[in-house]
Amino acid sequence: MSQNSAIAGIPLVLGGNVFGMTADEDASFAVLDAFYAAGGRMIDTADVYSAWVPGHKGGESETVLGKWFAASGKRADMKLHTKTGMLGGQELYEPARVLASLNASLDRLQTDYIDLYYAHRDYEELPMADIVAAFDGAVRSGKVRALGASNFSAARLSEALDAAAAQGATPFSVLQNEYNLVARQAYGPDLQALCQQRGIPMLPFFGLASGFLTGKYRTEADLGKSPRGARMGDLLTKGAPMLAVMDEVVKETGGTHAQVALAWLRVQPGIGAPIASATSAEQVRELCAATKLDLTPDQLARLSAAW
């Protein structure tokens, strides 16, 4: 894993998208306590979590995290990652708006600094030099220690790195795009090569494909097991060959489907650590155990070839 100080700890990032949504405050606290006890030291959230839920407006996850930090006293031990850029449009990347969004996140999180602050999406209609300058302002405020880019293409990330060098600005030093056994397009060969060449760790989101890679969604009837079932789309059919190979590897290793998915992910080119969320302490312990599961070259090859 990269030595980037913003992603220090075991090679797993706890996704905070479920906090205040499918995990209420008590469940979220139990998840966070279990993650800390297992040695986890990186938490990922965003100001938009979970604005898509009826009655929510965004900031729910950050608010729960802030309460946990206050109650547990663990803020200094954790690498805290959050994002801005989806609670509106391109106006969010105006320098003053970036700072306003940052301050709002800090208030909810009950902290005075962010270890890793992301541009949550790219607005391709904006000059990249302007985006870079706006987020550099967040670092210059003294409230952000490192910057990341999320949902960026290889071309735009390369442009961002060049713009930062030209401006003497803080560069994006981490990438967060979707990537897992059944979703590989957003971190294709060009982006993998760029990240490796420039020393930028990728922390992929949806490491378990919204739960599909846990193996619990195999029939239409399974889609009602969770609110995420509606996201499975055509994976029930298209992903069946992957689950078949995973079933084999699970039998061979004694691991779970989730552990196999994350074990494959963490050894892919340029990956710093996968992001995965949990709604119970038991799930946290299962996910953390994936950091100790080593797949054989044959198992990795079979999994890679199944998609």
Secondary structure, DSSP 8 states (H G I E B T S, - for coil): ----GGG-SSS-EEE-TTBTTTB-HHHHHHHHHHHHHTT--EEE--TTTTTTSTT--S-HHHHHHHHHHHHH--GGGSEEEEEES-SSSGGGGSHHHHHHHHHHHHHHHT-S-BSEEEE-S--TTS-HHHHHHHHHHHHHTTSBS-EEEES--HHHHHHHHHHHHHHT---EEEEE-B-BTTB-GGG-HHHHHHHHHHT--B--B-TTGGGGGGT---SGGGGGGSGGGGGGTTHHHHTHHHHHHHHHHHHHH---HHHHHHHHHHTSTTB---EE--SSHHHHHHHHHGGG----HHHHHHHHHT-
